[in-house]
Amino acid sequence: MKKVSEVMTSDVKVVRPDESVQKAASIMSEQDIGSLPVCDGMRLKGMITDRDIAVRAVADGRGVETPVSEVMTEDVIWCSEDADIQDLLKRMGTDQIRRIPVLDENRNLVGIVALGDLAIEQDVGVDEALRDISKPN
């Protein structure tokens, strides 16, 4: 039984809630990623995605200096380091998410696990999770 800690990425780029959406977009561009954890220190406060920026900021006519906290998703699904990969895959499929922050017992960010991280593993059943994630709502 493999644990999330064995496959997660631990060097996670983050953005602060008071930083601008332009700063978040710049980090996403530099890192070639589509989402960032929003943290106060290492304490998770939310997530911001490129879609959040497009739909909640740009489409609403907000400026590039809009604080991340105004457009981020606050209710974030997360997992612990010792979570079982199979359970996580089921959750990713059910909740239709591709990336999940990994938190310690104090709700501090210690990593992130993406569907891609799991796809590299042998025999973890990513195909079913991907089908579930990709189903239209």
The first five atom37 places (N, CA, C, CB, O) and aatype in JSON, in Angstrom:
{
  "aatype": [12, 11, 11, 19, 15, 6, 19, 12, 16, 15, 3, 19, 11, 19, 19, 1, 14, 3, 6, 15, 19, 5, 11, 0, 0, 15, 9, 12, 15, 6, 5, 3, 9, 7, 15, 10, 14, 19, 4, 3, 7, 12, 1, 10, 11, 7, 12, 9, 16, 3, 1, 3, 9, 0, 19, 1, 0, 19, 0, 3, 7, 1, 7, 19, 6, 16, 14, 19, 15, 6, 19, 12, 16, 6, 3, 19, 9, 17, 4, 15, 6, 3, 0, 3, 9, 5, 3, 10, 10, 11, 1, 12, 7, 16, 3, 5, 9, 1, 1, 9, 14, 19, 10, 3, 6, 2, 1, 2, 10, 19, 7, 9, 19, 0, 10, 7, 3, 10, 0, 9, 6, 5, 3, 19, 7, 19, 3, 6, 0, 10, 1, 3, 9, 15, 11, 14, 2],
  "atom_mask": [
    [1, 1, 1, 1, 1],
    [1, 1, 1, 1, 1],
    [1, 1, 1, 1, 1],
    [1, 1, 1, 1, 1],
    [1, 1, 1, 1, 1],
    [1, 1, 1, 1, 1],
    [1, 1, 1, 1, 1],
    [1, 1, 1, 1, 1],
    [1, 1, 1, 1, 1],
    [1, 1, 1, 1, 1],
    [1, 1, 1, 1, 1],
    [1, 1, 1, 1, 1],
    [1, 1, 1, 1, 1],
    [1, 1, 1, 1, 1],
    [1, 1, 1, 1, 1],
    [1, 1, 1, 1, 1],
    [1, 1, 1, 1, 1],
    [1, 1, 1, 1, 1],
    [1, 1, 1, 1, 1],
    [1, 1, 1, 1, 1],
    [1, 1, 1, 1, 1],
    [1, 1, 1, 1, 1],
    [1, 1, 1, 1, 1],
    [1, 1, 1, 1, 1],
    [1, 1, 1, 1, 1],
    [1, 1, 1, 1, 1],
    [1, 1, 1, 1, 1],
    [1, 1, 1, 1, 1],
    [1, 1, 1, 1, 1],
    [1, 1, 1, 1, 1],
    [1, 1, 1, 1, 1],
    [1, 1, 1, 1, 1],
    [1, 1, 1, 1, 1],
    [1, 1, 1, 0, 1],
    [1, 1, 1, 1, 1],
    [1, 1, 1, 1, 1],
    [1, 1, 1, 1, 1],
    [1, 1, 1, 1, 1],
    [1, 1, 1, 1, 1],
    [1, 1, 1, 1, 1],
    [1, 1, 1, 0, 1],
    [1, 1, 1, 1, 1],
    [1, 1, 1, 1, 1],
    [1, 1, 1, 1, 1],
    [1, 1, 1, 1, 1],
    [1, 1, 1, 0, 1],
    [1, 1, 1, 1, 1],
    [1, 1, 1, 1, 1],
    [1, 1, 1, 1, 1],
    [1, 1, 1, 1, 1],
    [1, 1, 1, 1, 1],
    [1, 1, 1, 1, 1],
    [1, 1, 1, 1, 1],
    [1, 1, 1, 1, 1],
    [1, 1, 1, 1, 1],
    [1, 1, 1, 1, 1],
    [1, 1, 1, 1, 1],
    [1, 1, 1, 1, 1],
    [1, 1, 1, 1, 1],
    [1, 1, 1, 1, 1],
    [1, 1, 1, 0, 1],
    [1, 1, 1, 1, 1],
    [1, 1, 1, 0, 1],
    [1, 1, 1, 1, 1],
    [1, 1, 1, 1, 1],
    [1, 1, 1, 1, 1],
    [1, 1, 1, 1, 1],
    [1, 1, 1, 1, 1],
    [1, 1, 1, 1, 1],
    [1, 1, 1, 1, 1],
    [1, 1, 1, 1, 1],
    [1, 1, 1, 1, 1],
    [1, 1, 1, 1, 1],
    [1, 1, 1, 1, 1],
    [1, 1, 1, 1, 1],
    [1, 1, 1, 1, 1],
    [1, 1, 1, 1, 1],
    [1, 1, 1, 1, 1],
    [1, 1, 1, 1, 1],
    [1, 1, 1, 1, 1],
    [1, 1, 1, 1, 1],
    [1, 1, 1, 1, 1],
    [1, 1, 1, 1, 1],
    [1, 1, 1, 1, 1],
    [1, 1, 1, 1, 1],
    [1, 1, 1, 1, 1],
    [1, 1, 1, 1, 1],
    [1, 1, 1, 1, 1],
    [1, 1, 1, 1, 1],
    [1, 1, 1, 1, 1],
    [1, 1, 1, 1, 1],
    [1, 1, 1, 1, 1],
    [1, 1, 1, 0, 1],
    [1, 1, 1, 1, 1],
    [1, 1, 1, 1, 1],
    [1, 1, 1, 1, 1],
    [1, 1, 1, 1, 1],
    [1, 1, 1, 1, 1],
    [1, 1, 1, 1, 1],
    [1, 1, 1, 1, 1],
    [1, 1, 1, 1, 1],
    [1, 1, 1, 1, 1],
    [1, 1, 1, 1, 1],
    [1, 1, 1, 1, 1],
    [1, 1, 1, 1, 1],
    [1, 1, 1, 1, 1],
    [1, 1, 1, 1, 1],
    [1, 1, 1, 1, 1],
    [1, 1, 1, 1, 1],
    [1, 1, 1, 1, 1],
    [1, 1, 1, 0, 1],
    [1, 1, 1, 1, 1],
    [1, 1, 1, 1, 1],
    [1, 1, 1, 1, 1],
    [1, 1, 1, 1, 1],
    [1, 1, 1, 0, 1],
    [1, 1, 1, 1, 1],
    [1, 1, 1, 1, 1],
    [1, 1, 1, 1, 1],
    [1, 1, 1, 1, 1],
    [1, 1, 1, 1, 1],
    [1, 1, 1, 1, 1],
    [1, 1, 1, 1, 1],
    [1, 1, 1, 1, 1],
    [1, 1, 1, 0, 1],
    [1, 1, 1, 1, 1],
    [1, 1, 1, 1, 1],
    [1, 1, 1, 1, 1],
    [1, 1, 1, 1, 1],
    [1, 1, 1, 1, 1],
    [1, 1, 1, 1, 1],
    [1, 1, 1, 1, 1],
    [1, 1, 1, 1, 1],
    [1, 1, 1, 1, 1],
    [1, 1, 1, 1, 1],
    [1, 1, 1, 1, 1],
    [1, 1, 1, 1, 1]
  ],
  "atom_positions": [
    [[0.84, -1.18, 0.0], [0.0, 0.0, 0.0], [0.89, 1.25, 0.0], [-0.96, 0.0, 1.22], [1.52, 1.58, 1.0]],
    [[0.92, 1.92, -1.13], [1.74, 3.13, -1.27], [1.04, 4.32, -0.65], [2.06, 3.41, -2.74], [-0.19, 4.44, -0.69]],
    [[1.84, 5.21, -0.07], [1.34, 6.42, 0.57], [1.62, 7.63, -0.31], [1.98, 6.6, 1.96], [2.53, 7.62, -1.14]],
    [[0.84, 8.67, -0.11], [0.99, 9.92, -0.85], [2.41, 10.48, -0.7], [-0.03, 10.94, -0.38], [2.97, 11.0, -1.66]],
    [[2.99, 10.36, 0.49], [4.33, 10.9, 0.74], [5.38, 10.32, -0.2], [4.75, 10.64, 2.18], [6.42, 10.93, -0.42]],
    [[5.11, 9.14, -0.77], [6.07, 8.48, -1.65], [6.02, 9.02, -3.08], [5.81, 7.0, -1.67], [6.95, 8.8, -3.86]],
    [[4.97, 9.73, -3.44], [4.82, 10.19, -4.83], [4.61, 11.69, -4.96], [3.67, 9.47, -5.47], [4.67, 12.22, -6.07]],
    [[4.36, 12.39, -3.86], [4.04, 13.81, -3.92], [5.26, 14.64, -4.31], [3.48, 14.29, -2.58], [6.4, 14.2, -4.16]],
    [[5.0, 15.82, -4.81], [6.03, 16.81, -5.05], [6.13, 17.65, -3.79], [5.72, 17.69, -6.32], [5.14, 18.22, -3.34]],
    [[7.32, 17.74, -3.22], [7.44, 18.47, -1.96], [7.96, 19.9, -2.15], [8.36, 17.73, -1.03], [7.82, 20.73, -1.25]],
    [[8.54, 20.19, -3.3], [9.02, 21.56, -3.57], [7.89, 22.31, -4.29], [10.36, 21.55, -4.45], [7.87, 22.39, -5.52]],
    [[6.97, 22.84, -3.51], [5.76, 23.44, -4.06], [5.87, 24.97, -4.07], [4.53, 23.0, -3.27], [6.18, 25.58, -3.04]],
    [[5.61, 25.56, -5.2], [5.55, 27.02, -5.3], [4.19, 27.46, -4.77], [5.78, 27.51, -6.78], [3.17, 26.82, -5.04]],
    [[4.17, 28.55, -4.02], [2.94, 29.06, -3.44], [2.84, 30.56, -3.69], [2.87, 28.75, -1.93], [3.8, 31.2, -4.1]],
    [[1.66, 31.09, -3.42], [1.43, 32.53, -3.5], [0.7, 32.93, -2.21], [0.59, 32.92, -4.79], [-0.07, 32.14, -1.66]],
    [[0.94, 34.14, -1.74], [0.27, 34.64, -0.55], [-1.1, 35.22, -0.91], [1.13, 35.71, 0.16], [-1.3, 35.67, -2.04]],
    [[-2.04, 35.21, 0.02], [-3.39, 35.74, -0.27], [-3.38, 37.22, -0.66], [-4.27, 35.55, 0.94], [-4.25, 37.66, -1.41]],
    [[-2.41, 37.98, -0.16], [-2.38, 39.42, -0.45], [-1.62, 39.76, -1.73], [-1.76, 40.16, 0.71], [-1.58, 40.92, -2.13]],
    [[-1.02, 38.76, -2.37], [-0.32, 39.02, -3.62], [-1.32, 39.16, -4.77], [0.7, 37.9, -3.93], [-2.46, 38.7, -4.66]],
    [[-0.9, 39.78, -5.83], [-1.79, 40.07, -6.95], [-2.02, 38.84, -7.84], [-1.22, 41.21, -7.79], [-1.23, 37.9, -7.85]],
    [[-3.13, 38.89, -8.58], [-3.38, 37.81, -9.54], [-2.31, 37.82, -10.63], [-4.8, 37.95, -10.17], [-2.0, 36.78, -11.2]],
    [[-1.75, 39.0, -10.9], [-0.66, 39.07, -11.88], [0.54, 38.27, -11.38], [-0.26, 40.54, -12.16], [1.18, 37.56, -12.16]],
    [[0.86, 38.39, -10.1], [1.98, 37.63, -9.5], [1.7, 36.13, -9.59], [2.2, 38.05, -8.01], [2.58, 35.35, -9.94]],
    [[0.47, 35.73, -9.27], [0.1, 34.31, -9.36], [0.25, 33.82, -10.79], [-1.36, 34.09, -8.86], [0.8, 32.74, -11.03]],
    [[-0.25, 34.59, -11.75], [-0.16, 34.2, -13.16], [1.3, 34.11, -13.61], [-0.92, 35.2, -14.05], [1.66, 33.23, -14.39]],
    [[2.13, 35.02, -13.12], [3.55, 35.01, -13.47], [4.23, 33.75, -12.94], [4.24, 36.26, -12.91], [5.03, 33.13, -13.65]],
    [[3.91, 33.36, -11.71], [4.5, 32.14, -11.14], [4.02, 30.93, -11.94], [4.12, 31.98, -9.65], [4.81, 30.03, -12.24]],
    [[2.74, 30.9, -12.29], [2.2, 29.78, -13.08], [2.92, 29.69, -14.42], [0.69, 29.95, -13.3], [3.25, 28.6, -14.88]],
    [[3.15, 30.84, -15.05], [3.83, 30.86, -16.34], [5.27, 30.36, -16.2], [3.82, 32.27, -16.93], [5.71, 29.52, -16.99]],
    [[5.99, 30.86, -15.21], [7.39, 30.45, -14.98], [7.51, 28.96, -14.7], [7.98, 31.24, -13.83], [8.44, 28.31, -15.17]],
    [[6.56, 28.42, -13.93], [6.62, 27.02, -13.5], [5.89, 26.08, -14.46], [6.03, 26.89, -12.13], [5.96, 24.86, -14.29]],
    [[5.2, 26.63, -15.45], [4.4, 25.86, -16.4], [3.37, 24.98, -15.66], [5.31, 24.98, -17.28], [3.28, 23.78, -15.89]],
    [[2.62, 25.63, -14.77], [1.58, 24.97, -13.99], [0.28, 25.76, -14.09], [2.02, 24.81, -12.51], [0.29, 26.93, -14.47]],
    [[-0.83, 25.13, -13.75], [-2.13, 25.79, -13.87], [-2.79, 26.09, -12.55], [0.0, 0.0, 0.0], [-3.9, 26.62, -12.53]],
    [[-2.13, 25.77, -11.43], [-2.71, 26.09, -10.13], [-1.62, 26.29, -9.1], [-3.68, 24.99, -9.68], [-0.52, 25.75, -9.22]],
    [[-1.96, 27.07, -8.08], [-1.03, 27.35, -6.99], [-1.75, 27.29, -5.66], [-0.37, 28.72, -7.19], [-2.87, 27.79, -5.53]],
    [[-1.12, 26.69, -4.67], [-1.67, 26.8, -3.32], [-1.51, 28.25, -2.84], [-0.96, 25.81, -2.34], [-0.52, 28.91, -3.14]],
    [[-2.49, 28.72, -2.12], [-2.44, 30.05, -1.51], [-2.16, 29.82, -0.03], [-3.78, 30.88, -1.75], [-2.96, 29.19, 0.67]],
    [[-1.03, 30.33, 0.44], [-0.61, 30.05, 1.81], [-0.23, 31.32, 2.55], [0.56, 29.08, 1.81], [0.33, 32.26, 1.99]],
    [[-0.55, 31.31, 3.83], [-0.08, 32.32, 4.77], [1.05, 31.64, 5.52], [-1.23, 32.84, 5.75], [0.81, 30.84, 6.42]],
    [[2.28, 31.95, 5.15], [3.42, 31.14, 5.6], [3.33, 29.83, 4.85], [0.0, 0.0, 0.0], [3.35, 29.82, 3.62]],
    [[3.23, 28.72, 5.57], [3.0, 27.43, 4.91], [1.6, 26.9, 5.21], [4.06, 26.41, 5.36], [1.29, 25.75, 4.88]],
    [[0.77, 27.72, 5.84], [-0.6, 27.31, 6.18], [-1.51, 27.54, 4.97], [-1.12, 28.1, 7.42], [-1.62, 28.66, 4.47]],
    [[-2.14, 26.48, 4.52], [-2.99, 26.54, 3.33], [-4.25, 27.37, 3.6], [-3.38, 25.13, 2.88], [-4.96, 27.14, 4.57]],
    [[-4.5, 28.33, 2.73], [-5.69, 29.18, 2.81], [-6.63, 28.95, 1.63], [-5.28, 30.64, 2.86], [-7.82, 29.26, 1.72]],
    [[-6.1, 28.42, 0.53], [-6.92, 28.2, -0.65], [-6.06, 27.76, -1.82], [0.0, 0.0, 0.0], [-4.88, 27.46, -1.67]],
    [[-6.69, 27.73, -2.99], [-5.98, 27.42, -4.23], [-6.44, 28.45, -5.26], [-6.26, 25.95, -4.72], [-7.58, 28.9, -5.24]],
    [[-5.53, 28.79, -6.16], [-5.89, 29.65, -7.29], [-5.44, 28.95, -8.56], [-5.25, 31.07, -7.16], [-4.32, 28.43, -8.65]],
    [[-6.33, 28.94, -9.54], [-6.02, 28.3, -10.82], [-6.02, 29.34, -11.93], [-7.04, 27.18, -11.14], [-6.49, 30.46, -11.76]],
    [[-5.46, 28.93, -13.06], [-5.5, 29.82, -14.22], [-6.96, 30.11, -14.6], [-4.74, 29.2, -15.42], [-7.27, 31.2, -15.08]],
    [[-7.83, 29.16, -14.39], [-9.26, 29.35, -14.66], [-9.87, 30.37, -13.7], [-10.01, 28.01, -14.56], [-10.68, 31.2, -14.11]],
    [[-9.49, 30.32, -12.41], [-9.96, 31.33, -11.45], [-9.58, 32.72, -11.93], [-9.37, 31.06, -10.04], [-10.39, 33.65, -11.88]],
    [[-8.35, 32.87, -12.39], [-7.89, 34.18, -12.86], [-8.7, 34.63, -14.07], [-6.38, 34.13, -13.22], [-9.12, 35.78, -14.15]],
    [[-8.92, 33.7, -15.01], [-9.67, 34.06, -16.22], [-11.13, 34.36, -15.92], [-9.58, 32.93, -17.24], [-11.67, 35.35, -16.42]],
    [[-11.78, 33.52, -15.13], [-13.23, 33.63, -14.91], [-13.58, 34.6, -13.79], [-13.8, 32.28, -14.6], [-14.51, 35.39, -13.93]],
    [[-12.86, 34.54, -12.69], [-13.22, 35.37, -11.53], [-12.54, 36.73, -11.52], [-12.87, 34.63, -10.26], [-12.99, 37.64, -10.82]],
    [[-11.49, 36.89, -12.28], [-10.8, 38.19, -12.31], [-10.99, 38.87, -13.66], [-9.3, 38.01, -12.01], [-11.65, 39.91, -13.74]],
    [[-10.43, 38.31, -14.71], [-10.46, 38.96, -16.02], [-11.9, 39.12, -16.54], [-9.64, 38.14, -17.03], [-12.27, 40.21, -16.97]],
    [[-12.69, 38.06, -16.5], [-14.06, 38.14, -17.02], [-14.92, 39.13, -16.23], [-14.71, 36.76, -16.99], [-15.88, 39.69, -16.77]],
    [[-14.58, 39.34, -14.96], [-15.32, 40.3, -14.13], [-14.76, 41.72, -14.25], [-15.29, 39.87, -12.68], [-15.24, 42.63, -13.59]],
    [[-13.74, 41.9, -15.09], [-13.17, 43.22, -15.3], [-12.25, 43.69, -14.18], [0.0, 0.0, 0.0], [-12.0, 44.89, -14.06]],
    [[-11.76, 42.77, -13.37], [-10.85, 43.15, -12.29], [-9.44, 43.37, -12.84], [-10.83, 42.06, -11.18], [-9.06, 42.77, -13.85]],
    [[-8.69, 44.22, -12.19], [-7.35, 44.54, -12.62], [-6.33, 43.51, -12.18], [0.0, 0.0, 0.0], [-6.61, 42.62, -11.38]],
    [[-5.12, 43.65, -12.72], [-4.05, 42.7, -12.42], [-3.58, 42.8, -10.98], [-2.89, 42.92, -13.36], [-2.92, 41.89, -10.49]],
    [[-3.9, 43.89, -10.3], [-3.49, 44.06, -8.91], [-4.5, 43.48, -7.93], [-3.29, 45.54, -8.61], [-4.3, 43.57, -6.72]],
    [[-5.57, 42.88, -8.43], [-6.56, 42.23, -7.56], [-5.86, 41.21, -6.67], [-7.68, 41.55, -8.4], [-5.09, 40.39, -7.17]],
    [[-6.12, 41.25, -5.37], [-5.49, 40.26, -4.48], [-5.99, 38.84, -4.79], [-5.79, 40.6, -3.0], [-7.16, 38.63, -5.09]],
    [[-5.09, 37.91, -4.71], [-5.4, 36.5, -4.93], [-6.58, 36.07, -4.05], [-4.17, 35.62, -4.63], [-7.42, 35.28, -4.48]],
    [[-6.64, 36.58, -2.82], [-7.7, 36.19, -1.88], [-9.1, 36.48, -2.4], [-7.49, 36.91, -0.56], [-10.06, 35.85, -1.95]],
    [[-9.24, 37.42, -3.33], [-10.56, 37.77, -3.86], [-11.05, 36.81, -4.95], [-10.53, 39.18, -4.42], [-12.24, 36.8, -5.27]],
    [[-10.16, 36.02, -5.52], [-10.57, 35.13, -6.61], [-10.21, 33.66, -6.39], [-9.94, 35.59, -7.89], [-10.56, 32.8, -7.2]],
    [[-9.51, 33.37, -5.3], [-9.1, 31.99, -5.03], [-10.29, 31.14, -4.57], [-7.98, 31.96, -3.96], [-11.33, 31.66, -4.18]],
    [[-10.1, 29.84, -4.62], [-11.06, 28.89, -4.06], [-10.62, 28.62, -2.63], [-11.14, 27.56, -4.92], [-9.5, 28.18, -2.38]],
    [[-11.52, 28.88, -1.69], [-11.17, 28.7, -0.28], [-11.42, 27.29, 0.22], [-11.94, 29.68, 0.58], [-10.66, 26.77, 1.04]],
    [[-12.47, 26.66, -0.25], [-12.84, 25.32, 0.22], [-12.06, 24.29, -0.58], [-14.38, 25.08, 0.1], [-12.53, 23.79, -1.61]],
    [[-10.85, 23.97, -0.11], [-9.93, 23.13, -0.85], [-9.96, 21.69, -0.33], [-8.51, 23.7, -0.76], [-9.92, 21.45, 0.88]],
    [[-10.04, 20.77, -1.26], [-9.91, 19.36, -0.91], [-8.43, 19.06, -0.78], [-10.6, 18.42, -1.99], [-7.64, 19.4, -1.66]],
    [[-8.05, 18.42, 0.32], [-6.65, 18.12, 0.59], [-6.53, 16.71, 1.16], [-6.03, 19.16, 1.56], [-7.53, 16.07, 1.47]],
    [[-5.3, 16.26, 1.27], [-5.06, 14.94, 1.87], [-3.85, 15.02, 2.78], [-4.85, 13.86, 0.77], [-3.12, 16.02, 2.79]],
    [[-3.64, 13.97, 3.54], [-2.48, 13.91, 4.43], [-1.37, 13.11, 3.76], [-2.86, 13.27, 5.8], [-1.6, 12.4, 2.78]],
    [[-0.18, 13.23, 4.29], [0.99, 12.53, 3.76], [0.84, 11.01, 3.8], [2.23, 12.93, 4.53], [1.37, 10.31, 2.94]],
    [[0.13, 10.52, 4.79], [0.0, 9.07, 4.95], [-1.25, 8.5, 4.28], [-0.02, 8.72, 6.4], [-1.58, 7.33, 4.48]],
    [[-1.94, 9.33, 3.48], [-3.11, 8.85, 2.75], [-2.7, 7.76, 1.76], [-3.82, 10.01, 2.02], [-1.61, 7.82, 1.18]],
    [[-3.56, 6.79, 1.58], [-3.34, 5.7, 0.64], [-3.61, 6.19, -0.78], [-4.24, 4.48, 0.98], [-4.6, 6.88, -1.03]],
    [[-2.74, 5.84, -1.69], [-2.86, 6.29, -3.08], [-4.18, 5.83, -3.71], [-1.69, 5.77, -3.91], [-4.82, 6.6, -4.43]],
    [[-4.59, 4.6, -3.46], [-5.84, 4.1, -4.05], [-7.04, 4.91, -3.56], [-6.03, 2.61, -3.71], [-7.93, 5.24, -4.34]],
    [[-7.06, 5.24, -2.27], [-8.14, 6.06, -1.74], [-8.11, 7.45, -2.36], [-8.04, 6.16, -0.2], [-9.16, 8.02, -2.67]],
    [[-6.91, 7.99, -2.52], [-6.77, 9.31, -3.12], [-7.26, 9.32, -4.57], [-5.3, 9.76, -3.07], [-7.95, 10.25, -4.98]],
    [[-6.93, 8.29, -5.33], [-7.39, 8.21, -6.72], [-8.91, 8.19, -6.79], [-6.82, 6.96, -7.4], [-9.49, 8.86, -7.65]],
    [[-9.55, 7.44, -5.91], [-11.02, 7.42, -5.88], [-11.57, 8.8, -5.59], [-11.52, 6.42, -4.83], [-12.54, 9.24, -6.21]],
    [[-10.95, 9.48, -4.63], [-11.41, 10.82, -4.27], [-11.22, 11.8, -5.42], [-10.68, 11.33, -3.03], [-12.09, 12.63, -5.69]],
    [[-10.08, 11.71, -6.09], [-9.82, 12.59, -7.23], [-10.88, 12.37, -8.31], [-8.4, 12.34, -7.8], [-11.38, 13.33, -8.9]],
    [[-11.23, 11.11, -8.56], [-12.25, 10.81, -9.55], [-13.61, 11.31, -9.15], [0.0, 0.0, 0.0], [-14.32, 11.93, -9.94]],
    [[-13.99, 11.05, -7.91], [-15.3, 11.47, -7.41], [-15.44, 12.99, -7.42], [-15.52, 10.94, -6.0], [-16.47, 13.52, -7.83]],
    [[-14.4, 13.69, -6.96], [-14.45, 15.15, -6.85], [-13.98, 15.86, -8.12], [-13.62, 15.6, -5.68], [-14.0, 17.09, -8.18]],
    [[-13.57, 15.1, -9.12], [-13.11, 15.61, -10.42], [-12.01, 16.66, -10.28], [-14.28, 16.21, -11.17], [-12.11, 17.77, -10.81]],
    [[-10.96, 16.28, -9.56], [-9.81, 17.17, -9.41], [-8.53, 16.43, -9.78], [-9.72, 17.71, -7.97], [-8.4, 15.22, -9.58]],
    [[-7.58, 17.18, -10.33], [-6.34, 16.61, -10.83], [-5.15, 16.85, -9.9], [-6.03, 17.18, -12.18], [-4.12, 16.17, -10.02]],
    [[-5.27, 17.8, -8.97], [-4.18, 18.12, -8.05], [-4.74, 18.33, -6.66], [-3.4, 19.38, -8.52], [-5.77, 18.98, -6.48]],
    [[-4.04, 17.77, -5.68], [-4.5, 17.89, -4.3], [-3.33, 18.29, -3.41], [-5.14, 16.57, -3.79], [-2.28, 17.64, -3.43]],
    [[-3.5, 19.37, -2.64], [-2.45, 19.74, -1.69], [-2.33, 18.68, -0.6], [-2.75, 21.13, -1.06], [-3.31, 18.04, -0.22]],
    [[-1.11, 18.5, -0.12], [-0.83, 17.55, 0.94], [-0.46, 18.35, 2.19], [0.33, 16.55, 0.53], [0.45, 19.17, 2.17]],
    [[-1.19, 18.08, 3.29], [-0.99, 18.84, 4.52], [-0.53, 17.94, 5.65], [-2.27, 19.55, 4.9], [-0.84, 16.75, 5.69]],
    [[0.21, 18.54, 6.58], [0.58, 17.81, 7.79], [-0.52, 17.99, 8.83], [1.95, 18.3, 8.35], [-1.56, 18.58, 8.55]],
    [[-0.28, 17.48, 10.04], [-1.31, 17.51, 11.08], [-1.66, 18.92, 11.54], [-0.85, 16.7, 12.26], [-2.7, 19.12, 12.17]],
    [[-0.82, 19.92, 11.24], [-1.09, 21.31, 11.61], [-1.68, 22.12, 10.45], [0.19, 21.97, 12.1], [-1.77, 23.34, 10.52]],
    [[-2.08, 21.42, 9.4], [-2.61, 22.01, 8.17], [-1.59, 22.9, 7.44], [-3.85, 22.84, 8.5], [-1.93, 23.86, 6.77]],
    [[-0.33, 22.53, 7.61], [0.73, 23.19, 6.86], [0.98, 22.42, 5.58], [2.03, 23.3, 7.71], [0.97, 21.19, 5.57]],
    [[1.19, 23.15, 4.51], [1.45, 22.53, 3.22], [2.82, 21.85, 3.22], [1.38, 23.58, 2.1], [3.83, 22.47, 3.55]],
    [[2.84, 20.58, 2.85], [4.1, 19.85, 2.77], [4.34, 19.29, 1.37], [4.12, 18.71, 3.79], [5.42, 18.75, 1.09]],
    [[3.34, 19.41, 0.5], [3.5, 18.9, -0.86], [2.23, 19.05, -1.65], [0.0, 0.0, 0.0], [1.24, 19.6, -1.19]],
    [[2.3, 18.54, -2.86], [1.12, 18.49, -3.73], [1.23, 17.2, -4.52], [1.03, 19.76, -4.68], [2.32, 16.79, -4.91]],
    [[0.09, 16.58, -4.76], [0.1, 15.36, -5.56], [-0.84, 15.59, -6.75], [-0.35, 14.11, -4.72], [-1.98, 16.03, -6.59]],
    [[-0.33, 15.29, -7.91], [-1.08, 15.48, -9.15], [-1.34, 14.13, -9.8], [-0.31, 16.41, -10.12], [-0.63, 13.15, -9.56]],
    [[-2.37, 14.1, -10.61], [-2.69, 12.88, -11.34], [-1.46, 12.4, -12.11], [-3.88, 13.11, -12.3], [-1.21, 11.2, -12.21]],
    [[-0.7, 13.33, -12.64], [0.53, 12.98, -13.36], [1.55, 12.28, -12.49], [0.0, 0.0, 0.0], [2.25, 11.38, -12.96]],
    [[1.65, 12.69, -11.21], [2.57, 12.01, -10.28], [2.16, 10.56, -10.12], [2.59, 12.73, -8.91], [3.0, 9.67, -10.03]],
    [[0.86, 10.34, -10.07], [0.34, 8.98, -9.87], [0.44, 8.15, -11.14], [-1.11, 9.03, -9.4], [0.57, 6.93, -11.08]],
    [[0.38, 8.81, -12.29], [0.42, 8.09, -13.57], [1.76, 7.4, -13.78], [0.15, 9.05, -14.71], [1.84, 6.4, -14.5]],
    [[2.82, 7.92, -13.16], [4.14, 7.32, -13.32], [4.27, 6.04, -12.51], [5.22, 8.32, -12.91], [5.12, 5.2, -12.8]],
    [[3.44, 5.89, -11.51], [3.49, 4.71, -10.65], [2.9, 3.5, -11.37], [2.73, 4.96, -9.32], [1.97, 3.63, -12.18]],
    [[3.43, 2.34, -11.08], [2.92, 1.1, -11.67], [1.7, 0.63, -10.87], [4.01, 0.01, -11.7], [1.69, 0.73, -9.64]],
    [[0.72, 0.13, -11.55], [-0.42, -0.55, -10.92], [-1.18, 0.28, -9.89], [0.05, -1.78, -10.27], [-1.52, -0.23, -8.83]],
    [[-1.44, 1.54, -10.18], [-2.23, 2.32, -9.22], [-3.62, 2.67, -9.75], [-1.5, 3.59, -8.88], [-4.41, 3.24, -9.0]],
    [[-3.94, 2.34, -10.99], [-5.3, 2.52, -11.49], [-5.67, 3.95, -11.83], [0.0, 0.0, 0.0], [-6.78, 4.37, -11.52]],
    [[-4.78, 4.69, -12.44], [-5.03, 6.08, -12.8], [-6.12, 6.2, -13.86], [-3.75, 6.73, -13.28], [-6.84, 7.2, -13.89]],
    [[-6.26, 5.2, -14.73], [-7.21, 5.29, -15.84], [-8.64, 5.53, -15.37], [-7.14, 4.03, -16.68], [-9.35, 6.34, -15.96]],
    [[-9.08, 4.83, -14.34], [-10.44, 5.02, -13.84], [-10.63, 6.42, -13.26], [-10.78, 3.96, -12.79], [-11.66, 7.06, -13.49]],
    [[-9.66, 6.88, -12.51], [-9.73, 8.24, -11.93], [-9.79, 9.28, -13.04], [-8.52, 8.51, -11.01], [-10.57, 10.22, -12.96]],
    [[-8.97, 9.11, -14.09], [-8.97, 10.06, -15.2], [-10.32, 10.08, -15.91], [-7.86, 9.71, -16.18], [-10.81, 11.15, -16.27]],
    [[-10.92, 8.91, -16.11], [-12.26, 8.86, -16.72], [-13.26, 9.64, -15.87], [-12.73, 7.4, -16.88], [-14.05, 10.42, -16.4]],
    [[-13.23, 9.43, -14.56], [-14.16, 10.11, -13.67], [-13.92, 11.61, -13.64], [-14.05, 9.54, -12.26], [-14.87, 12.39, -13.64]],
    [[-12.65, 12.02, -13.62], [-12.31, 13.44, -13.59], [-12.79, 14.11, -14.87], [-10.8, 13.63, -13.42], [-13.23, 15.26, -14.84]],
    [[-12.71, 13.41, -15.99], [-13.0, 14.0, -17.3], [-14.48, 14.01, -17.66], [-12.25, 13.27, -18.35], [-14.85, 14.63, -18.65]],
    [[-15.32, 13.35, -16.89], [-16.76, 13.33, -17.19], [-17.34, 14.72, -17.03], [-17.5, 12.33, -16.27], [-17.03, 15.42, -16.07]],
    [[-18.2, 15.13, -17.97], [-18.86, 16.43, -17.81], [-19.77, 16.41, -16.58], [-19.68, 16.79, -19.09], [-20.36, 15.38, -16.25]],
    [[-19.86, 17.55, -15.91], [-20.75, 17.64, -14.73], [-22.2, 17.62, -15.11], [-20.46, 18.89, -13.95], [-23.06, 17.68, -14.23]]
  ]
}
